[in-house]
Amino acid sequence: MPRWFGPRKSSPPPIEPLQPLAHIADAFRHYISNHIPARLIDTSKLTFVERDAVYDVFATEIAQVTEEDVQRRIGTVGIDTDPEAGIYIPLRKAALRETIRDVVKYAIFSHRWTAIEPSYQDVSAYRGLSLGRQRITKSVGLAKLVQLCETARALGYKLVWSDTCCINKTNPAELNEAIHAMFKWYAHAHLCIVHLSASSSLADFERELWFTRGWTLQELLAPRRIKFYDQGWRAFTTLANDKDDLMLMSALSDVTGIPQDVVVADNSRGIRGRGVWEIMSWAATRKTTRIEDAAYCLYGLFDVHPTIAYGEGEKAFPRLVEAIVERYHTWDVFAWSGQASERHPALPCSPACYPRWDAAMVSGEVGMTEFALTPHGLRLTSVPLIPMVFASEARDADRGSFTVTLRARSDTAMTLGVYGDVTVVCGSGRLRHIRDAVDLHACILNYKPSRRSLRGELQAGRTYVCFLLYIKGRNAEGSTWLKVATDNVLRIACRGVPAGTSEMEDGGFDLPLTTTYIRAPAQSQATLPV
C-alpha cells in the first residue's frame, strides 16, 4: 500500500489567543468604561465604535501587558500625584493607569465648526461606504471628517473622536455626559489633532478663528500631546508632539494670552498654580454660539460640574461661579467688572467681565478664605470696611462713561490706616448714585491672614483689590450691603498704618476681622440703579 494511503496525521490544535491577566483585564475594562468617549470612529472605515466594543479593538495589545510592565512603569518620573493638594495616588495604581493610556490610544479632533458638519445621524447613514466613496459624496463637512480619519490613521491611530458626530445630541443623557467629561476625554486622548482652517503659517494666527472660540480653550490646554495642521492639512512641524516646538508654542502664547509654560505643560490633571481670575481672563474674549456654552465650556478647566440646562441662558455662568466659590474659596473669583448677574450682584454675568490678569494684584487671600453664599447673601470675612466720600468726576466723551474719584474719609487714618484714592469708571446711572451716597465703603478682598487669630494683615505701600459697597439696613446676622457695579476692577492703595500703631517687621499691620454680607438679588434688585 502506498505510503500516502496510510492514516492521516492529526492537525495541530489551534493556538489559543494570549489572554491577559484577570486583574489587568479588569483594569482596562474599568478605564474604557469610565475614562474615554462613549463613541469613537474607526479610522479605516469611518464607522462608529461604541465604548463597549473598544476593548476588542485593542485586545491583542492588552493581552501582551504583564505585571512586569506595570512595575517598570512605577519608576517613571512624573507619576500623577499632587502632594501640594494633599492627593496621593498609590504608585502601582498610577503606573497601571499610565500603562493603560499607552495601549488604549485614540486621537481627538479640535477645529472650528462650519455651517454644515456631519451629525451622528449623518455618519450612521454612511455605514458601509468606503472612505474613497465617502470622499466622492463630498458633503461640506464630510470631507473634513474623512481627512481627519486619514490623518489619524497615517499617524497610527485606529480610533478618533470628533465632537461634530460622535455625540448623539438628540439623547439628553449622552449630551450631558459629553459636556461634563469633555476635558477628561481630551486629557486622556493620546493625541489632539487641531485643524486651523484659516492659517497657512504662524503669521495667520491673529486672524485664525479657532483661537476665538470658547470650547477650543480646553481643547488647547487639556491634551498632553497636540499636533497642528494648516488649512491644507499640512503639519506645522515634523515633531510627534507640537508642544516640543518652542517657536509654535510662543506664537500660541502670544495670540491667546496664555503663558507659554501653561500651554506646554501637562494639564491633564487640571490647570495647576493658576488662579480663577487668570483662567477666566483667558476665556474673556472667546465666543460661543449658545449663551450657556460660555459657562459649560469652562466646567472641565475648573473641575466643577453644575447641572446642564440649555435654555437657562445667562443664568448658566453665575451658577458656574457659585460652584467655583463653593469649591475653591479664592478671593480672585470676585476680581471682575462690568455687568452683574441677575442671580446675585456679587457675581458676574459672563467671562467677559474678567479683565486681563494682573499678577501684581494677586498676593494674599480673603481672610482665611472665609466666604460663602448664604440665605442672607454673600458672606465675606474681611478687614473693616473703609468709609469713602465722593471727591470728583470727569466725563469720557469717546466712551460715554465717567471717571469718579473717591477719597477715604479723613477720620479713617486714626483707626484703619492711610489710604489712597479709588478710581471708579461707570455709567451715568451709577454716577448719580455714587455722587449722592453718604454710606460708600471699600471692602478689601486680598488682605493676608494675620499670625494673630481673627485678624487680617495689610501692608503700607501695597495696592489691594476691593468692592465698592453701600448699606441698606441690618438683619439678624449684622449689616447687609449692596455692591455697586463698576466698569473697572477697583483698587485701593494702603499708604500708612493707623495712628499710634506700630508696623510689623515686614511693614504690615493687622486689623480685626468682621463679617460682611452682600445682599442677594431678591432683596436688592429694586434698589440698585441701572
Secondary structure, DSSP 8 states (H G I E B T S, - for coil): --GGGS---------------HHHHHHHHHHHHHHS-SEEEETTTTEEEEGGGHHHHTHHHHHT--HHHHHHHHT-TT-S-BGGGTB---HHHHHHHHHHHHHS-EEEEE----S----HHHHHHTTT--HHHHHHH--TTHHHHHHHHHHHHHTT-SEEE-TTTSS-TT-HHHHHHHHHHHHHHHHHSSEEEEE-TT-SSGGGGGG-GGGGBSTHHHHHHS-SSEEEE-TTS-BS-SSSSGGG-HHHHHHHHHHH---HHHHHS--TT--TT--HHHHHHHHTT-B-SSTTHHHHTTHHHHT------TT-GGGHHHHHHHHHHHHH--GGGG---S-B-SS-TTSBSSGGGS-S--GGG--S-SGGG-EEEETTEEEEEES--EEEEEEEEEEETTTTEEEEEEEE-TTHHHHT-EE--EEEEE-HHHHHHHHH-S-EEEEE---EE-SSTTEEEEETT-EEEEEEEEEEEEETTEEEEEE---SS-EEEEEEE--TT----TTSEEEEE-EEEEE--HHHHTTTS--
